[in-house]
Amino acid sequence: MAIVLIDAENVRRSTWPNIPKDELEPRCAAWAKLHGHDVRVIWESGETADDRIAREVRELEAPVWVVTSDRALRERVEAHVDRILGGGSFARELLAA
């Protein structure tokens, strides 16, 4: 089982039409259940989603995956994660399920 950190807005906006905000978390939860992973959808809050994801990948025990298409975030986390999934590919997988 992996802990999968999802860059919420990046994934949500990776398809047209965008995935509605209220649908993203339930779709991610269903994906996690199907694949046996612990999914955490990260939204902007007191800190940016990118900063929170970059911090959490250093704090969590492996395996950790990140879902984003944000190049800067990918560069920040690549040395600390087991896998990076593209936001658009992940969004299309969510919508196909």
ChimeraX attribute file (.defattr): number of C-alpha atoms within 10 A of each C-alpha:
attribute: neighborCount
match mode: 1-to-1
recipient: residues
	/A:1	11
	/A:2	18
	/A:3	21
	/A:4	23
	/A:5	22
	/A:6	26
	/A:7	24
	/A:8	23
	/A:9	19
	/A:10	19
	/A:11	25
	/A:12	22
	/A:13	16
	/A:14	20
	/A:15	16
	/A:16	7
	/A:17	8
	/A:18	13
	/A:19	19
	/A:20	10
	/A:21	12
	/A:22	8
	/A:23	10
	/A:24	19
	/A:25	18
	/A:26	12
	/A:27	17
	/A:28	22
	/A:29	17
	/A:30	14
	/A:31	18
	/A:32	18
	/A:33	12
	/A:34	10
	/A:35	11
	/A:36	12
	/A:37	16
	/A:38	16
	/A:39	21
	/A:40	18
	/A:41	18
	/A:42	17
	/A:43	17
	/A:44	13
	/A:45	8
	/A:46	7
	/A:47	10
	/A:48	12
	/A:49	20
	/A:50	22
	/A:51	12
	/A:52	17
	/A:53	24
	/A:54	21
	/A:55	13
	/A:56	15
	/A:57	24
	/A:58	14
	/A:59	10
	/A:60	12
	/A:61	12
	/A:62	14
	/A:63	14
	/A:64	22
	/A:65	22
	/A:66	28
	/A:67	25
	/A:68	26
	/A:69	19
	/A:70	14
	/A:71	9
	/A:72	10
	/A:73	18
	/A:74	19
	/A:75	10
	/A:76	15
	/A:77	21
	/A:78	15
	/A:79	11
	/A:80	19
	/A:81	20
	/A:82	15
	/A:83	15
	/A:84	17
	/A:85	15
	/A:86	17
	/A:87	24
	/A:88	18
	/A:89	15
	/A:90	21
	/A:91	23
	/A:92	14
	/A:93	13
	/A:94	18
	/A:95	11
	/A:96	7
	/A:97	9
